[in-house]
Amino acid sequence: MEWFYALNGQQAGPVSDSQLEELLRAGTINNTTLVWRDGLPEWQPLHQVRRGAPPPEAVSPQTFVPTSGSGATQHCAECRRPFREAEMIFLNRAWVCAACKPVFVQRMKEGAAPAGGQLWRFGKQLVLRSETALPDRCVKCNAPANGSRLRRRLYWHSPVIYVLILINLLIYALVAIIVRKRAVVEIGLCEHHRRRRHIVIGTCWALVLAGLAMVGGGINMNEGFLTLTGILLALVSAIVGGVLGPQVAASKIDQEFVYLRGCSKEYLAMLPDWNGR
């Protein structure tokens, strides 16, 4: 039988029965240490389960996490609805409500990911596996998106590549295109932020066209100031539109995970913390 045990607030194991006894004799753990084995419904002190009763229904191993009390609120990894921790169970690094537990356990047995179990928060970033469906919530305010999705094609390369700009801009552009990593995500947006995005993009395009008109007028009238002002207006408007229009941006893309910035703290608050795996 394999055991998991809590050590310094983290899950450790699995270990065999004999290894568990060695840890106890060595003083690494004691009789009050929280432990878990296949068949136990929850983590329990070692002295309560050492002799062991016949195990109840087997489920996949849980992960030990310290909680802030039964009044704390978490979002279910399957349905994304908020519940008090006392009404949920922590399975496979994710909080699951009672109604979704059978589906969640079945997914784990089949080796499939939970509906929302491939999303995490890492500081101010959203971490997700490629091709993971995002919740039907607005990434900017966490309001219901009502099925609205904005498809974003993201690119990222190591910041080291920017050094090539000092050598030659064309060389940088060619290398960046070759080595950049790609990801496609479909983010949710509420009606308010969809409308706001359209206004920003429309305004930026109008200012770009106005700037180009000023450049043309400045050249025709031989007015250098007007030409320079038009160039700056068009350039700044294009940059602002390019930054605000996409809503989210990739801060890193590797072989397995995509790191996004631009999500609201309310949206990130419903996700579990990223543990680096």
Secondary structure, DSSP 8 states (H G I E B T S, - for coil): --EEEEETTEEEEEE-HHHHHHHHHHTSS-TTSEEEETT-SS-EEHHHHSS-----S----------S-TT-EEE-TTT--EEEGGGEEEETTEEEETTTHHHHHHHHHTT---TTTTEEEETTEEEEETT----SB-TTT--B-TT-EEEEEEEE--GGGGGGGGT-HHHHHHHHHHH-EEEEEEEE--HHHHHHHHHHHHHHHHHHHHHHHHHHHHHHTT-HHHHHHHHHHHHHHHHHHHHHTTS-EEEEE-SSEEEEE---HHHHHTS-B----
